[in-house]
Amino acid sequence: YRYVDCYQDSKEKRLLRNKLSGKGGMSLELCASLATLAGYTIFGVEYSSECWADIKFGNNHPVSSESCNMYCDGKTSQICGGNGALSVF
């Protein structure tokens, strides 16, 4: 997987529509694996522990990469989005 950008995200306007969950703490590897197994080609992580996926992007806009500033709760060496910000891969 390859990092795309940090995007604005909200409950009212989701960039990626499908929330995925797995066992244990969130990491980029876990979210990528969940997305692939579900047949999605794009995945993103948000708020340290949320995994989102889809086959296409919504119309949200990129934001400063500084908005994606929360460490993954399952792998603290990785960034998993932020509050209202989605790290997209």
N, CA, C and O atoms as a CHARMM CRD file, in Angstrom:
* protein
*
  356
    1    1 TYR  N      0.83000  -1.18800   0.00000 PROA 1      0.00000
    2    1 TYR  CA     0.00000   0.00000   0.00000 PROA 1      0.00000
    3    1 TYR  C      0.87300   1.25100   0.00000 PROA 1      0.00000
    4    1 TYR  O      2.03600   1.21800   0.40200 PROA 1      0.00000
    5    2 ARG  N      0.29500   2.33400  -0.45200 PROA 2      0.00000
    6    2 ARG  CA     1.02600   3.59300  -0.60000 PROA 2      0.00000
    7    2 ARG  C      0.19900   4.73000   0.00600 PROA 2      0.00000
    8    2 ARG  O     -1.00600   4.82500  -0.22500 PROA 2      0.00000
    9    3 TYR  N      0.85800   5.58300   0.77700 PROA 3      0.00000
   10    3 TYR  CA     0.18300   6.72700   1.39200 PROA 3      0.00000
   11    3 TYR  C     -0.25600   7.70500   0.31100 PROA 3      0.00000
   12    3 TYR  O      0.52300   8.03200  -0.58500 PROA 3      0.00000
   13    4 VAL  N     -1.50800   8.17600   0.38900 PROA 4      0.00000
   14    4 VAL  CA    -2.04600   9.13300  -0.57300 PROA 4      0.00000
   15    4 VAL  C     -1.99700  10.53700   0.01100 PROA 4      0.00000
   16    4 VAL  O     -1.32800  11.41700  -0.53200 PROA 4      0.00000
   17    5 ASP  N     -2.71600  10.75100   1.13300 PROA 5      0.00000
   18    5 ASP  CA    -2.75200  12.08100   1.75100 PROA 5      0.00000
   19    5 ASP  C     -3.60400  12.01300   3.01300 PROA 5      0.00000
   20    5 ASP  O     -4.17900  10.97500   3.34200 PROA 5      0.00000
   21    6 CYS  N     -3.66800  13.12700   3.69800 PROA 6      0.00000
   22    6 CYS  CA    -4.52500  13.29400   4.86800 PROA 6      0.00000
   23    6 CYS  C     -5.76500  14.05600   4.40200 PROA 6      0.00000
   24    6 CYS  O     -5.65500  15.13300   3.81600 PROA 6      0.00000
   25    7 TYR  N     -6.94000  13.49200   4.66400 PROA 7      0.00000
   26    7 TYR  CA    -8.18700  14.08300   4.17800 PROA 7      0.00000
   27    7 TYR  C     -9.12500  14.42200   5.33000 PROA 7      0.00000
   28    7 TYR  O     -9.14600  13.74400   6.35700 PROA 7      0.00000
   29    8 GLN  N     -9.89200  15.47800   5.13700 PROA 8      0.00000
   30    8 GLN  CA   -10.96400  15.84300   6.06200 PROA 8      0.00000
   31    8 GLN  C    -12.02000  14.74600   6.01300 PROA 8      0.00000
   32    8 GLN  O    -12.32100  14.21000   4.94600 PROA 8      0.00000
   33    9 ASP  N    -12.58000  14.41600   7.17400 PROA 9      0.00000
   34    9 ASP  CA   -13.62200  13.39700   7.24500 PROA 9      0.00000
   35    9 ASP  C    -14.60600  13.78800   8.34300 PROA 9      0.00000
   36    9 ASP  O    -14.21800  14.39600   9.34000 PROA 9      0.00000
   37   10 SER  N    -15.86300  13.44400   8.16300 PROA 10     0.00000
   38   10 SER  CA   -16.87500  13.72800   9.18500 PROA 10     0.00000
   39   10 SER  C    -17.99900  12.70800   9.08200 PROA 10     0.00000
   40   10 SER  O    -18.14100  12.03000   8.06400 PROA 10     0.00000
   41   11 LYS  N    -18.78300  12.60400  10.12200 PROA 11     0.00000
   42   11 LYS  CA   -19.92300  11.68500  10.12100 PROA 11     0.00000
   43   11 LYS  C    -20.91900  12.04700   9.03400 PROA 11     0.00000
   44   11 LYS  O    -21.57000  11.17100   8.46500 PROA 11     0.00000
   45   12 GLU  N    -21.03900  13.33600   8.74300 PROA 12     0.00000
   46   12 GLU  CA   -21.98900  13.79400   7.74400 PROA 12     0.00000
   47   12 GLU  C    -21.49100  13.59100   6.30900 PROA 12     0.00000
   48   12 GLU  O    -22.29100  13.47500   5.38000 PROA 12     0.00000
   49   13 LYS  N    -20.17900  13.54900   6.13500 PROA 13     0.00000
   50   13 LYS  CA   -19.60400  13.45700   4.78900 PROA 13     0.00000
   51   13 LYS  C    -18.36900  12.55500   4.82300 PROA 13     0.00000
   52   13 LYS  O    -17.24200  13.03800   4.93300 PROA 13     0.00000
   53   14 ARG  N    -18.58600  11.26800   4.73000 PROA 14     0.00000
   54   14 ARG  CA   -17.50000  10.29100   4.79400 PROA 14     0.00000
   55   14 ARG  C    -16.73000  10.24000   3.47100 PROA 14     0.00000
   56   14 ARG  O    -17.31800  10.21900   2.39000 PROA 14     0.00000
   57   15 LEU  N    -15.41900  10.22200   3.58500 PROA 15     0.00000
   58   15 LEU  CA   -14.56000  10.05200   2.41300 PROA 15     0.00000
   59   15 LEU  C    -14.63000   8.59700   1.94100 PROA 15     0.00000
   60   15 LEU  O    -14.76600   8.32500   0.74900 PROA 15     0.00000
   61   16 LEU  N    -14.53500   7.68000   2.88600 PROA 16     0.00000
   62   16 LEU  CA   -14.65900   6.24400   2.61900 PROA 16     0.00000
   63   16 LEU  C    -15.84900   5.74800   3.43700 PROA 16     0.00000
   64   16 LEU  O    -15.94600   6.05900   4.62400 PROA 16     0.00000
   65   17 ARG  N    -16.74800   4.99000   2.83300 PROA 17     0.00000
   66   17 ARG  CA   -18.05900   4.71800   3.43300 PROA 17     0.00000
   67   17 ARG  C    -18.15400   3.48800   4.32200 PROA 17     0.00000
   68   17 ARG  O    -19.13400   3.33900   5.05300 PROA 17     0.00000
   69   18 ASN  N    -17.17500   2.61300   4.28200 PROA 18     0.00000
   70   18 ASN  CA   -17.32000   1.32800   4.95800 PROA 18     0.00000
   71   18 ASN  C    -16.37200   1.20300   6.14400 PROA 18     0.00000
   72   18 ASN  O    -15.15200   1.20800   5.97600 PROA 18     0.00000
   73   19 LYS  N    -16.93800   1.09000   7.34400 PROA 19     0.00000
   74   19 LYS  CA   -16.12100   0.93900   8.54800 PROA 19     0.00000
   75   19 LYS  C    -15.84300  -0.54500   8.77200 PROA 19     0.00000
   76   19 LYS  O    -16.75600  -1.37000   8.76200 PROA 19     0.00000
   77   20 LEU  N    -14.57900  -0.86600   8.97200 PROA 20     0.00000
   78   20 LEU  CA   -14.15200  -2.24500   9.16800 PROA 20     0.00000
   79   20 LEU  C    -13.56000  -2.38500  10.56100 PROA 20     0.00000
   80   20 LEU  O    -12.96900  -1.44300  11.08800 PROA 20     0.00000
   81   21 SER  N    -13.71900  -3.55900  11.15500 PROA 21     0.00000
   82   21 SER  CA   -13.12900  -3.77300  12.47000 PROA 21     0.00000
   83   21 SER  C    -12.49200  -5.14900  12.54200 PROA 21     0.00000
   84   21 SER  O    -12.92800  -6.10100  11.89500 PROA 21     0.00000
   85   22 GLY  N    -11.44800  -5.21900  13.35200 PROA 22     0.00000
   86   22 GLY  CA   -10.73100  -6.47200  13.54700 PROA 22     0.00000
   87   22 GLY  C    -10.36700  -6.61800  15.00500 PROA 22     0.00000
   88   22 GLY  O    -10.69200  -5.76000  15.82500 PROA 22     0.00000
   89   23 LYS  N     -9.70200  -7.68900  15.32200 PROA 23     0.00000
   90   23 LYS  CA    -9.30600  -7.94600  16.70700 PROA 23     0.00000
   91   23 LYS  C     -7.97800  -7.27300  16.99200 PROA 23     0.00000
   92   23 LYS  O     -7.09400  -7.21200  16.13700 PROA 23     0.00000
   93   24 GLY  N     -7.85600  -6.77200  18.20200 PROA 24     0.00000
   94   24 GLY  CA    -6.62100  -6.13000  18.62100 PROA 24     0.00000
   95   24 GLY  C     -6.60500  -4.66600  18.24500 PROA 24     0.00000
   96   24 GLY  O     -7.57700  -4.14400  17.70000 PROA 24     0.00000
   97   25 GLY  N     -5.51100  -4.01500  18.53500 PROA 25     0.00000
   98   25 GLY  CA    -5.36900  -2.59700  18.23100 PROA 25     0.00000
   99   25 GLY  C     -5.15600  -2.35400  16.75300 PROA 25     0.00000
  100   25 GLY  O     -4.67100  -3.22700  16.03300 PROA 25     0.00000
  101   26 MET  N     -5.51700  -1.16900  16.30400 PROA 26     0.00000
  102   26 MET  CA    -5.42300  -0.82100  14.88900 PROA 26     0.00000
  103   26 MET  C     -3.97800  -0.53200  14.48700 PROA 26     0.00000
  104   26 MET  O     -3.20000   0.04600  15.24600 PROA 26     0.00000
  105   27 SER  N     -3.64900  -0.95900  13.26400 PROA 27     0.00000
  106   27 SER  CA    -2.37100  -0.65300  12.61700 PROA 27     0.00000
  107   27 SER  C     -2.64400  -0.52900  11.13200 PROA 27     0.00000
  108   27 SER  O     -3.70800  -0.92300  10.65500 PROA 27     0.00000
  109   28 LEU  N     -1.69200   0.01300  10.40700 PROA 28     0.00000
  110   28 LEU  CA    -1.85900   0.12100   8.95100 PROA 28     0.00000
  111   28 LEU  C     -1.97200  -1.26300   8.32600 PROA 28     0.00000
  112   28 LEU  O     -2.76900  -1.47300   7.41100 PROA 28     0.00000
  113   29 GLU  N     -1.17900  -2.19900   8.81700 PROA 29     0.00000
  114   29 GLU  CA    -1.21800  -3.55700   8.26300 PROA 29     0.00000
  115   29 GLU  C     -2.57800  -4.20800   8.48200 PROA 29     0.00000
  116   29 GLU  O     -3.10900  -4.86400   7.58600 PROA 29     0.00000
  117   30 LEU  N     -3.14400  -4.02700   9.67900 PROA 30     0.00000
  118   30 LEU  CA    -4.44800  -4.61700   9.96900 PROA 30     0.00000
  119   30 LEU  C     -5.53000  -4.01200   9.08200 PROA 30     0.00000
  120   30 LEU  O     -6.33700  -4.74100   8.50400 PROA 30     0.00000
  121   31 CYS  N     -5.55300  -2.69400   8.97100 PROA 31     0.00000
  122   31 CYS  CA    -6.57200  -2.04600   8.15000 PROA 31     0.00000
  123   31 CYS  C     -6.41800  -2.44300   6.67700 PROA 31     0.00000
  124   31 CYS  O     -7.41300  -2.69700   5.99900 PROA 31     0.00000
  125   32 ALA  N     -5.18700  -2.49600   6.18600 PROA 32     0.00000
  126   32 ALA  CA    -4.94500  -2.91100   4.80000 PROA 32     0.00000
  127   32 ALA  C     -5.44300  -4.33500   4.56700 PROA 32     0.00000
  128   32 ALA  O     -6.04800  -4.62600   3.53500 PROA 32     0.00000
  129   33 SER  N     -5.18800  -5.20600   5.51700 PROA 33     0.00000
  130   33 SER  CA    -5.61900  -6.60100   5.40200 PROA 33     0.00000
  131   33 SER  C     -7.14300  -6.70700   5.42700 PROA 33     0.00000
  132   33 SER  O     -7.72300  -7.43800   4.62400 PROA 33     0.00000
  133   34 LEU  N     -7.79300  -5.98900   6.33400 PROA 34     0.00000
  134   34 LEU  CA    -9.25900  -6.00600   6.40800 PROA 34     0.00000
  135   34 LEU  C     -9.87600  -5.49100   5.10900 PROA 34     0.00000
  136   34 LEU  O    -10.84500  -6.05800   4.60400 PROA 34     0.00000
  137   35 ALA  N     -9.30400  -4.41300   4.57500 PROA 35     0.00000
  138   35 ALA  CA    -9.83000  -3.84200   3.33500 PROA 35     0.00000
  139   35 ALA  C     -9.66200  -4.80700   2.16300 PROA 35     0.00000
  140   35 ALA  O    -10.58400  -4.99700   1.36900 PROA 35     0.00000
  141   36 THR  N     -8.50200  -5.40500   2.06200 PROA 36     0.00000
  142   36 THR  CA    -8.23100  -6.34900   0.97000 PROA 36     0.00000
  143   36 THR  C     -9.16600  -7.55700   1.04700 PROA 36     0.00000
  144   36 THR  O     -9.73000  -7.97800   0.03700 PROA 36     0.00000
  145   37 LEU  N     -9.32600  -8.10700   2.24200 PROA 37     0.00000
  146   37 LEU  CA   -10.20800  -9.26500   2.41600 PROA 37     0.00000
  147   37 LEU  C    -11.65600  -8.93700   2.06800 PROA 37     0.00000
  148   37 LEU  O    -12.39700  -9.80700   1.60900 PROA 37     0.00000
  149   38 ALA  N    -12.06400  -7.68900   2.28400 PROA 38     0.00000
  150   38 ALA  CA   -13.44100  -7.26400   1.97900 PROA 38     0.00000
  151   38 ALA  C    -13.59700  -6.80800   0.52600 PROA 38     0.00000
  152   38 ALA  O    -14.70200  -6.46600   0.10400 PROA 38     0.00000
  153   39 GLY  N    -12.50200  -6.79900  -0.24400 PROA 39     0.00000
  154   39 GLY  CA   -12.58000  -6.44500  -1.65300 PROA 39     0.00000
  155   39 GLY  C    -12.44500  -4.96600  -1.96700 PROA 39     0.00000
  156   39 GLY  O    -12.75600  -4.53700  -3.07800 PROA 39     0.00000
  157   40 TYR  N    -11.98000  -4.17400  -0.99500 PROA 40     0.00000
  158   40 TYR  CA   -11.81400  -2.73300  -1.21300 PROA 40     0.00000
  159   40 TYR  C    -10.39200  -2.41000  -1.66400 PROA 40     0.00000
  160   40 TYR  O     -9.43900  -3.08400  -1.27400 PROA 40     0.00000
  161   41 THR  N    -10.26200  -1.38300  -2.48000 PROA 41     0.00000
  162   41 THR  CA    -8.95400  -1.00900  -3.02000 PROA 41     0.00000
  163   41 THR  C     -8.35100   0.21300  -2.33300 PROA 41     0.00000
  164   41 THR  O     -7.16800   0.49700  -2.51500 PROA 41     0.00000
  165   42 ILE  N     -9.14000   0.93300  -1.55200 PROA 42     0.00000
  166   42 ILE  CA    -8.67700   2.11200  -0.83500 PROA 42     0.00000
  167   42 ILE  C     -9.00000   1.91900   0.64000 PROA 42     0.00000
  168   42 ILE  O    -10.09200   1.47200   0.98900 PROA 42     0.00000
  169   43 PHE  N     -8.04300   2.25800   1.50700 PROA 43     0.00000
  170   43 PHE  CA    -8.33900   2.20200   2.93500 PROA 43     0.00000
  171   43 PHE  C     -7.77000   3.43300   3.61900 PROA 43     0.00000
  172   43 PHE  O     -6.86600   4.09300   3.10800 PROA 43     0.00000
  173   44 GLY  N     -8.31800   3.72000   4.77400 PROA 44     0.00000
  174   44 GLY  CA    -7.84600   4.83900   5.56500 PROA 44     0.00000
  175   44 GLY  C     -8.04200   4.56700   7.03500 PROA 44     0.00000
  176   44 GLY  O     -8.89800   3.77500   7.43200 PROA 44     0.00000
  177   45 VAL  N     -7.23100   5.23900   7.84400 PROA 45     0.00000
  178   45 VAL  CA    -7.31900   5.08700   9.29000 PROA 45     0.00000
  179   45 VAL  C     -7.57400   6.45800   9.91000 PROA 45     0.00000
  180   45 VAL  O     -7.07600   7.47600   9.42900 PROA 45     0.00000
  181   46 GLU  N     -8.35600   6.46300  10.98300 PROA 46     0.00000
  182   46 GLU  CA    -8.77600   7.71400  11.60500 PROA 46     0.00000
  183   46 GLU  C     -8.89100   7.54100  13.11100 PROA 46     0.00000
  184   46 GLU  O     -9.27500   6.47400  13.59000 PROA 46     0.00000
  185   47 TYR  N     -8.56100   8.57700  13.84900 PROA 47     0.00000
  186   47 TYR  CA    -8.77600   8.66200  15.28900 PROA 47     0.00000
  187   47 TYR  C     -8.12200   7.50300  16.05200 PROA 47     0.00000
  188   47 TYR  O     -8.69700   6.98800  17.01100 PROA 47     0.00000
  189   48 SER  N     -6.93900   7.10000  15.63100 PROA 48     0.00000
  190   48 SER  CA    -6.11300   6.07100  16.27700 PROA 48     0.00000
  191   48 SER  C     -6.60000   4.63800  16.11400 PROA 48     0.00000
  192   48 SER  O     -5.79500   3.70900  16.17600 PROA 48     0.00000
  193   49 SER  N     -7.90700   4.43700  15.90600 PROA 49     0.00000
  194   49 SER  CA    -8.41500   3.06700  15.96700 PROA 49     0.00000
  195   49 SER  C     -9.46400   2.71400  14.92100 PROA 49     0.00000
  196   49 SER  O     -9.93200   1.57600  14.88900 PROA 49     0.00000
  197   50 GLU  N     -9.84500   3.65100  14.07000 PROA 50     0.00000
  198   50 GLU  CA   -10.90100   3.37200  13.08800 PROA 50     0.00000
  199   50 GLU  C    -10.30400   3.03600  11.72400 PROA 50     0.00000
  200   50 GLU  O     -9.36100   3.68400  11.26900 PROA 50     0.00000
  201   51 CYS  N    -10.86100   2.02700  11.08700 PROA 51     0.00000
  202   51 CYS  CA   -10.45600   1.60800   9.74400 PROA 51     0.00000
  203   51 CYS  C    -11.65000   1.79900   8.80700 PROA 51     0.00000
  204   51 CYS  O    -12.74600   1.30600   9.07300 PROA 51     0.00000
  205   52 TRP  N    -11.42600   2.51400   7.71900 PROA 52     0.00000
  206   52 TRP  CA   -12.45900   2.78900   6.71800 PROA 52     0.00000
  207   52 TRP  C    -11.95400   2.34400   5.35800 PROA 52     0.00000
  208   52 TRP  O    -10.75100   2.38400   5.10000 PROA 52     0.00000
  209   53 ALA  N    -12.85700   1.92100   4.48500 PROA 53     0.00000
  210   53 ALA  CA   -12.43900   1.44600   3.16400 PROA 53     0.00000
  211   53 ALA  C    -13.53900   1.66500   2.13500 PROA 53     0.00000
  212   53 ALA  O    -14.70700   1.86300   2.47000 PROA 53     0.00000
  213   54 ASP  N    -13.12200   1.62100   0.86200 PROA 54     0.00000
  214   54 ASP  CA   -14.07200   1.79900  -0.23400 PROA 54     0.00000
  215   54 ASP  C    -13.35400   1.46200  -1.53800 PROA 54     0.00000
  216   54 ASP  O    -12.16700   1.13600  -1.54800 PROA 54     0.00000
  217   55 ILE  N    -14.09900   1.54800  -2.63400 PROA 55     0.00000
  218   55 ILE  CA   -13.49000   1.36900  -3.95500 PROA 55     0.00000
  219   55 ILE  C    -13.32500   2.70500  -4.66400 PROA 55     0.00000
  220   55 ILE  O    -12.73600   2.76800  -5.74300 PROA 55     0.00000
  221   56 LYS  N    -13.84800   3.78500  -4.05500 PROA 56     0.00000
  222   56 LYS  CA   -13.68400   5.12000  -4.61900 PROA 56     0.00000
  223   56 LYS  C    -13.70600   6.15200  -3.50000 PROA 56     0.00000
  224   56 LYS  O    -14.17500   5.88000  -2.39500 PROA 56     0.00000
  225   57 PHE  N    -13.19300   7.33700  -3.80300 PROA 57     0.00000
  226   57 PHE  CA   -13.14600   8.43800  -2.85100 PROA 57     0.00000
  227   57 PHE  C    -14.45500   9.21000  -2.87000 PROA 57     0.00000
  228   57 PHE  O    -15.15500   9.24700  -3.88200 PROA 57     0.00000
  229   58 GLY  N    -14.77900   9.82900  -1.73000 PROA 58     0.00000
  230   58 GLY  CA   -15.84000  10.82500  -1.68100 PROA 58     0.00000
  231   58 GLY  C    -15.27100  12.14400  -2.18600 PROA 58     0.00000
  232   58 GLY  O    -14.17200  12.17200  -2.74100 PROA 58     0.00000
  233   59 ASN  N    -15.99300  13.21800  -2.00500 PROA 59     0.00000
  234   59 ASN  CA   -15.56900  14.52800  -2.51200 PROA 59     0.00000
  235   59 ASN  C    -14.86800  15.38600  -1.47100 PROA 59     0.00000
  236   59 ASN  O    -14.81400  16.60600  -1.62100 PROA 59     0.00000
  237   60 ASN  N    -14.33600  14.78500  -0.43300 PROA 60     0.00000
  238   60 ASN  CA   -13.65900  15.54300   0.61500 PROA 60     0.00000
  239   60 ASN  C    -12.33500  16.08900   0.11300 PROA 60     0.00000
  240   60 ASN  O    -11.79100  15.61800  -0.88500 PROA 60     0.00000
  241   61 HSD  N    -11.82400  17.09100   0.82000 PROA 61     0.00000
  242   61 HSD  CA   -10.59100  17.75300   0.40700 PROA 61     0.00000
  243   61 HSD  C     -9.42300  17.34600   1.29500 PROA 61     0.00000
  244   61 HSD  O     -9.59700  17.09000   2.48600 PROA 61     0.00000
  245   62 PRO  N     -8.22400  17.29000   0.70500 PROA 62     0.00000
  246   62 PRO  CA    -7.03900  17.05100   1.52800 PROA 62     0.00000
  247   62 PRO  C     -6.87300  18.19900   2.53100 PROA 62     0.00000
  248   62 PRO  O     -7.24100  19.34100   2.25500 PROA 62     0.00000
  249   63 VAL  N     -6.32400  17.87600   3.67700 PROA 63     0.00000
  250   63 VAL  CA    -6.00500  18.88000   4.69000 PROA 63     0.00000
  251   63 VAL  C     -4.51100  18.76900   4.99100 PROA 63     0.00000
  252   63 VAL  O     -3.84000  17.86300   4.49700 PROA 63     0.00000
  253   64 SER  N     -4.00800  19.67100   5.78200 PROA 64     0.00000
  254   64 SER  CA    -2.60400  19.62800   6.16700 PROA 64     0.00000
  255   64 SER  C     -2.26900  18.27200   6.77800 PROA 64     0.00000
  256   64 SER  O     -3.04600  17.73800   7.56900 PROA 64     0.00000
  257   65 SER  N     -1.13000  17.72100   6.41900 PROA 65     0.00000
  258   65 SER  CA    -0.72300  16.43100   6.97800 PROA 65     0.00000
  259   65 SER  C     -0.57100  16.51300   8.49500 PROA 65     0.00000
  260   65 SER  O     -0.57500  15.48300   9.17000 PROA 65     0.00000
  261   66 GLU  N     -0.44200  17.70000   9.02800 PROA 66     0.00000
  262   66 GLU  CA    -0.36600  17.88300  10.47900 PROA 66     0.00000
  263   66 GLU  C     -1.68600  17.51900  11.16600 PROA 66     0.00000
  264   66 GLU  O     -1.70700  17.27600  12.37200 PROA 66     0.00000
  265   67 SER  N     -2.78500  17.48100  10.40800 PROA 67     0.00000
  266   67 SER  CA    -4.08100  17.08600  10.97300 PROA 67     0.00000
  267   67 SER  C     -4.13200  15.59200  11.26000 PROA 67     0.00000
  268   67 SER  O     -4.88800  15.14900  12.12500 PROA 67     0.00000
  269   68 CYS  N     -3.33500  14.82200  10.54300 PROA 68     0.00000
  270   68 CYS  CA    -3.22400  13.37900  10.80000 PROA 68     0.00000
  271   68 CYS  C     -2.06300  13.19600  11.77900 PROA 68     0.00000
  272   68 CYS  O     -0.91400  13.00500  11.38100 PROA 68     0.00000
  273   69 ASN  N     -2.39500  13.25800  13.06700 PROA 69     0.00000
  274   69 ASN  CA    -1.35000  13.33600  14.08300 PROA 69     0.00000
  275   69 ASN  C     -1.54400  12.37300  15.25200 PROA 69     0.00000
  276   69 ASN  O     -0.92100  12.53800  16.30100 PROA 69     0.00000
  277   70 MET  N     -2.40000  11.37300  15.07700 PROA 70     0.00000
  278   70 MET  CA    -2.66000  10.43000  16.16500 PROA 70     0.00000
  279   70 MET  C     -1.99500   9.09400  15.85200 PROA 70     0.00000
  280   70 MET  O     -2.11000   8.56600  14.74600 PROA 70     0.00000
  281   71 TYR  N     -1.29800   8.56000  16.85400 PROA 71     0.00000
  282   71 TYR  CA    -0.63000   7.26900  16.68500 PROA 71     0.00000
  283   71 TYR  C     -1.65200   6.13900  16.70500 PROA 71     0.00000
  284   71 TYR  O     -2.65800   6.21100  17.41000 PROA 71     0.00000
  285   72 CYS  N     -1.38500   5.10200  15.92900 PROA 72     0.00000
  286   72 CYS  CA    -2.25600   3.92300  15.90600 PROA 72     0.00000
  287   72 CYS  C     -2.25800   3.27300  17.28900 PROA 72     0.00000
  288   72 CYS  O     -1.21000   3.12600  17.91700 PROA 72     0.00000
  289   73 ASP  N     -3.44400   2.88700  17.75500 PROA 73     0.00000
  290   73 ASP  CA    -3.49700   2.29800  19.09700 PROA 73     0.00000
  291   73 ASP  C     -2.93100   0.88600  19.14100 PROA 73     0.00000
  292   73 ASP  O     -2.69000   0.35100  20.22300 PROA 73     0.00000
  293   74 GLY  N     -2.71300   0.27200  17.97300 PROA 74     0.00000
  294   74 GLY  CA    -2.11600  -1.05700  17.94100 PROA 74     0.00000
  295   74 GLY  C     -0.65500  -1.06300  17.51700 PROA 74     0.00000
  296   74 GLY  O      0.01000  -2.09600  17.59600 PROA 74     0.00000
  297   75 LYS  N     -0.14900   0.08300  17.06700 PROA 75     0.00000
  298   75 LYS  CA     1.25400   0.17500  16.64600 PROA 75     0.00000
  299   75 LYS  C      1.65400   1.65000  16.70800 PROA 75     0.00000
  300   75 LYS  O      1.48200   2.39100  15.74000 PROA 75     0.00000
  301   76 THR  N      2.17900   2.05600  17.83900 PROA 76     0.00000
  302   76 THR  CA     2.41500   3.47000  18.10400 PROA 76     0.00000
  303   76 THR  C      3.54500   4.09100  17.27700 PROA 76     0.00000
  304   76 THR  O      3.81900   5.28400  17.41000 PROA 76     0.00000
  305   77 SER  N      4.19000   3.31200  16.44100 PROA 77     0.00000
  306   77 SER  CA     5.18900   3.87500  15.53200 PROA 77     0.00000
  307   77 SER  C      4.53900   4.35900  14.23300 PROA 77     0.00000
  308   77 SER  O      5.21500   4.91300  13.36600 PROA 77     0.00000
  309   78 GLN  N      3.22400   4.14800  14.10000 PROA 78     0.00000
  310   78 GLN  CA     2.50200   4.53700  12.89200 PROA 78     0.00000
  311   78 GLN  C      1.46100   5.60800  13.21600 PROA 78     0.00000
  312   78 GLN  O      0.97800   5.70000  14.34500 PROA 78     0.00000
  313   79 ILE  N      1.12400   6.41800  12.20800 PROA 79     0.00000
  314   79 ILE  CA     0.09500   7.43400  12.34300 PROA 79     0.00000
  315   79 ILE  C     -1.22500   6.89200  11.78400 PROA 79     0.00000
  316   79 ILE  O     -1.27900   6.40200  10.65600 PROA 79     0.00000
  317   80 CYS  N     -2.27300   6.98800  12.58100 PROA 80     0.00000
  318   80 CYS  CA    -3.61000   6.54000  12.17400 PROA 80     0.00000
  319   80 CYS  C     -4.58100   7.71500  12.18900 PROA 80     0.00000
  320   80 CYS  O     -5.50500   7.76300  13.00100 PROA 80     0.00000
  321   81 GLY  N     -4.36100   8.65200  11.29000 PROA 81     0.00000
  322   81 GLY  CA    -5.29200   9.77300  11.12100 PROA 81     0.00000
  323   81 GLY  C     -5.28200  10.72700  12.29300 PROA 81     0.00000
  324   81 GLY  O     -4.27900  10.88500  12.98800 PROA 81     0.00000
  325   82 GLY  N     -6.42500  11.35900  12.49400 PROA 82     0.00000
  326   82 GLY  CA    -6.57600  12.33900  13.56600 PROA 82     0.00000
  327   82 GLY  C     -8.04900  12.51200  13.87200 PROA 82     0.00000
  328   82 GLY  O     -8.87700  11.71500  13.43100 PROA 82     0.00000
  329   83 ASN  N     -8.37600  13.54100  14.61900 PROA 83     0.00000
  330   83 ASN  CA    -9.75300  13.85700  14.94600 PROA 83     0.00000
  331   83 ASN  C    -10.38200  14.53400  13.72500 PROA 83     0.00000
  332   83 ASN  O    -10.08000  15.69300  13.44100 PROA 83     0.00000
  333   84 GLY  N    -11.24800  13.82700  13.00400 PROA 84     0.00000
  334   84 GLY  CA   -11.84600  14.35900  11.77500 PROA 84     0.00000
  335   84 GLY  C    -10.89300  14.37500  10.60100 PROA 84     0.00000
  336   84 GLY  O    -11.10900  15.09100   9.62400 PROA 84     0.00000
  337   85 ALA  N     -9.82600  13.57300  10.69900 PROA 85     0.00000
  338   85 ALA  CA    -8.83100  13.50400   9.61800 PROA 85     0.00000
  339   85 ALA  C     -8.47800  12.04100   9.33900 PROA 85     0.00000
  340   85 ALA  O     -8.22200  11.26700  10.26100 PROA 85     0.00000
  341   86 LEU  N     -8.46900  11.68500   8.08600 PROA 86     0.00000
  342   86 LEU  CA    -8.28000  10.31000   7.64100 PROA 86     0.00000
  343   86 LEU  C     -6.97200  10.17700   6.87700 PROA 86     0.00000
  344   86 LEU  O     -6.77000  10.85800   5.87200 PROA 86     0.00000
  345   87 SER  N     -6.08400   9.30800   7.34200 PROA 87     0.00000
  346   87 SER  CA    -4.86500   8.97700   6.60200 PROA 87     0.00000
  347   87 SER  C     -5.25100   7.94400   5.54500 PROA 87     0.00000
  348   87 SER  O     -5.66600   6.83600   5.88300 PROA 87     0.00000
  349   88 VAL  N     -5.11700   8.30300   4.26700 PROA 88     0.00000
  350   88 VAL  CA    -5.60900   7.45300   3.18800 PROA 88     0.00000
  351   88 VAL  C     -4.45400   6.76700   2.46600 PROA 88     0.00000
  352   88 VAL  O     -3.41000   7.36300   2.20300 PROA 88     0.00000
  353   89 PHE  N     -4.68200   5.47700   2.15100 PROA 89     0.00000
  354   89 PHE  CA    -3.69500   4.64800   1.45100 PROA 89     0.00000
  355   89 PHE  C     -4.34400   3.96900   0.26400 PROA 89     0.00000
  356   89 PHE  O     -3.68200   3.22400  -0.45900 PROA 89     0.00000
